[in-house]
Amino acid sequence: IYSIMKRKGVNKTMKKYEVRFDGGESRSTCNGEIIGVDYMLVEVPSLDDEDENVELYAELPADDEKNYDELKAEILRQAKDNGYTEENFTFWYD
């Protein structure tokens, strides 16, 4: 039963993962130029392979806190795709 719970993103101890909200250089270029971005980043264990981690990452062109909600929504979308729920995460402003 525990392995089924684990596959569905349910954890007995309900471990929380802290999502980093920060700014820096984009991982990609825009017309050959590196631009400044706001991003959210967190690594979580893969529910399919205990020996691997999954990186959840989202970025938008830098715009102070205006990007926070959109970045958070993208992290939660990726989390859901990997079997996690919002309860598994701690966000910077929440």
N, C-alpha and C positions, 0 to 999 in steps of 0.2 A: 504494500500500500504506500509506503514512504516513497518508493521510486516513482510511482504514478503521481503522487503529490509533487515531487520534485520536478518531474517533467512538465507539470502544469504551472510551474513557477511558484508553488506554495512551499514554504520552508518552515519547518517546525519552529525554528528560532526566529523566523522572519528577519533575516539579516537585511540591514539597510545599507545601500551603497550611496556614497556622497557624489553627487553630480557636480563637476567643476564648471563654473561659469566664469569665463575669462575673455581676454582679448589678445590678439597677436596677429601674426602673418597667416594668410590663407594657405591652405595645403595645395591649392592649385593657382594658376595664373589667370589673369583677365587681360586678354590682348597682349600677352607676353609680360605683363607687369604683376608683381606681387602686391596684393592689396591688404589693408588692415581689416580684420574681422572680429566679430564677437562670436564666441563658440561655447558649446557645452560638450563635455566629454566625461565618460565613465566606462570602466571595464567591469564586466560581470562574468562569472563562470558560465561556460556553455552548458546548457541543460542536456545537450546531446552527447557531449564528450567532457567528462570531468577534468581531463588534463589540459583543456584549452579554455581560453578566455575569449569573450566577444567584446569588441570595442563599439560603443554607441557614441556617435559623433555627429554634430550638426554645426554649421557655421552660416553666418550672414554678414554682409558688409557692415562694418562698424557703425553703430548708431546708439551708443550708450545702452540704457535699460529698455529702449523701445523694442529690442529684439527678443527680450527675455521670454515672453509668452509663446512666440512662434518657435523659438529654439526648444523650449520645454515640450511643446506639442510634438515636435519631430523626435526628440529623445524618447518620449512615451510611445510613439508609433513604432520605433525600432525595438523598444523594449517588449512591446506586445508581440511583435514578430518573432521574438526570441523567447517567449514564454514567461515574461515578467509583467508585473502590474505596477501601478503608480505607488502602491504601498511599499514596494521594495526599494524606493529611492528617497533621498533627502535632497531637496533643491535649495540653492543659495538663498533665495528670498522667501521661502516658505517656512 
